[in-house]
Amino acid sequence: MRKKAIVIGATSGIGRAFAQLLVEKGYIVGITGRRANLLEEMRVTNPRQYIAKQFDIDNYNSVSDSLDQLTALLAGVDLLVLCSGTGWRNVELNLDYEISTVKTNVLGYTAVVNWAYKYFQESGRGSIAAISSITGFRGFALSPSYSSSKSFQMRYLEALRQKAKTSGNLISITDVRAGFVNTAMGQGAGAFWVASPDKAARQILKAINNKKSVAYVTKRWVLIAWLLRLIPSFIYERIKL
């Protein structure tokens, strides 16, 4: 029997590359995103393996119903991967940008991962993967709400891993801590070690298959994570970014 997956945020970037990789591996893939036209573009390339449902995780109160409907269309799901996210460089602290980031990266994110954990808890097993960021280790003046929201994501997944292991649930939870990836959101001044979406997708799938708790994409970003954690606060707070 073919495995089934849901990819949240499949219309572009890592999500699109990951959905395509799963189809290559024989999965039936439920693809979601805000842009119905891009979902349809993907679906028609392989209508036997793609099932599309348009919705926006910013509408967090309807996320559960939307995922229930998509899961019914798939007749079950083994893996959910959350690739949706947003963020801006916001040195002016534009409040609209800050609130928008929190709405997607905290409220929408929580609605999706919460649904996935409870679904797999009821079904007995499953895998969850979600993309956080290296920025989650510290607050960044360039993007306060983005770095803070990524820290929230990392801690939320850690809490669910603890819950799964202490309750005996067979749920694998992978925190994908990404560096720079060649996507619309991942570029900007100072970008380095930039990975292609395809490379990122392959490393993510390998981490999921190996039931990794944490995966760095690409792997060399573990060095930056190590450095960020080592810098004392009294020094870090004086670094001008």
Residue pairs with C-beta under 8 A, 6 or more apart in sequence:
2 26
2 27
2 28
3 26
3 27
3 28
3 78
3 79
4 27
4 28
4 29
4 30
4 74
4 75
4 76
4 77
4 78
4 79
5 22
5 27
5 28
5 29
5 30
5 77
5 78
5 79
5 80
5 81
6 29
6 30
6 31
6 32
6 67
6 70
6 71
6 74
6 77
6 79
6 80
6 81
7 15
7 18
7 19
7 22
7 29
7 30
7 31
7 32
7 81
7 83
8 15
8 32
8 33
8 57
8 80
8 81
8 82
8 83
8 84
8 112
9 15
9 32
9 33
9 57
9 82
9 83
9 84
9 85
10 16
10 18
10 19
10 29
10 31
10 32
10 33
10 39
10 42
10 83
11 31
11 33
11 34
11 35
11 38
11 39
11 42
12 33
12 38
12 183
12 184
13 83
13 181
13 183
13 184
13 185
13 186
13 197
14 83
14 131
14 178
14 181
14 183
14 197
14 200
14 201
14 204
15 33
15 81
15 83
15 84
16 42
16 197
17 196
17 197
17 198
17 200
17 201
18 81
18 83
18 201
18 204
18 205
19 29
19 31
19 42
19 50
20 42
20 201
21 198
21 201
21 202
21 205
22 29
22 205
23 29
23 46
23 49
23 50
25 205
27 49
27 79
28 49
28 51
28 74
29 49
29 50
29 51
30 51
30 52
30 53
30 70
30 71
30 73
30 74
30 77
31 39
31 42
31 43
31 50
31 51
31 52
31 53
32 39
32 52
32 53
32 54
32 55
32 66
32 70
33 39
33 54
33 84
34 54
34 55
34 56
35 54
36 52
36 54
39 52
39 53
39 54
40 52
42 50
42 52
43 50
43 51
43 52
51 70
51 73
51 74
53 66
53 69
53 70
53 73
55 62
55 63
55 66
56 108
57 63
57 84
57 104
57 108
57 109
57 111
57 112
58 103
58 104
58 107
58 108
59 108
60 103
60 107
60 108
60 110
60 111
61 111
63 108
63 111
63 112
63 115
64 111
64 115
67 112
67 115
67 116
67 119
71 77
71 119
76 123
77 119
77 126
78 126
78 127
79 126
79 127
79 128
79 129
79 208
80 112
80 116
80 119
80 126
80 127
80 128
80 129
81 128
81 129
81 130
81 204
81 208
82 109
82 112
82 113
82 116
82 128
82 129
82 130
82 131
83 131
84 104
84 108
84 109
84 112
85 104
85 105
85 109
85 131
85 185
86 100
86 101
86 104
86 105
86 185
87 101
87 105
87 143
87 145
87 146
87 149
87 185
88 94
88 97
88 101
88 143
88 146
89 142
89 143
89 188
90 97
90 98
90 142
90 143
90 144
90 145
90 146
91 141
91 142
93 144
97 145
98 144
98 145
99 145
101 145
101 146
101 149
102 145
102 149
105 145
105 146
105 149
105 150
105 152
105 153
106 149
106 152
106 153
109 130
109 149
109 152
109 153
109 156
110 156
112 130
113 128
113 130
113 156
113 157
113 160
116 126
116 128
117 128
117 160
117 163
117 164
117 171
117 173
119 126
120 126
120 127
120 128
120 169
120 171
121 169
121 171
124 170
125 169
125 170
125 171
126 170
126 171
126 172
127 171
127 172
127 173
127 174
127 208
127 211
128 157
128 160
128 171
128 172
128 173
128 174
129 173
129 174
129 175
129 176
129 204
129 207
129 208
130 153
130 157
130 174
130 175
130 176
131 176
131 178
131 204
132 150
132 153
132 154
132 157
132 175
132 176
132 177
132 178
133 146
133 147
133 150
133 153
133 177
133 178
133 179
134 177
134 178
134 179
134 216
134 221
134 224
134 225
134 228
135 143
135 146
135 147
135 150
136 147
136 150
136 151
136 152
136 153
136 154
136 177
137 151
137 225
137 228
137 229
138 147
138 228
138 231
138 236
139 147
139 148
139 151
140 146
140 147
140 241
141 240
141 241
142 241
153 175
154 175
154 177
157 173
157 174
157 175
158 175
160 171
160 173
161 173
161 213
163 169
164 170
164 171
164 173
172 208
172 211
173 213
174 204
174 207
174 208
174 211
174 212
174 213
174 214
174 215
175 213
175 214
175 215
176 204
176 207
176 215
176 217
177 214
177 215
177 216
177 217
177 221
177 225
178 186
178 200
178 216
178 217
178 221
179 193
179 195
179 216
179 217
179 218
179 220
179 221
179 224
180 186
180 187
180 191
180 192
180 193
180 194
180 195
181 194
181 195
181 196
181 197
181 200
181 217
182 194
182 195
182 196
182 197
183 197
186 194
187 194
193 218
193 220
193 221
195 217
195 218
199 218
200 217
200 218
203 215
203 217
203 218
203 219
204 215
204 217
207 215
216 222
216 225
231 239
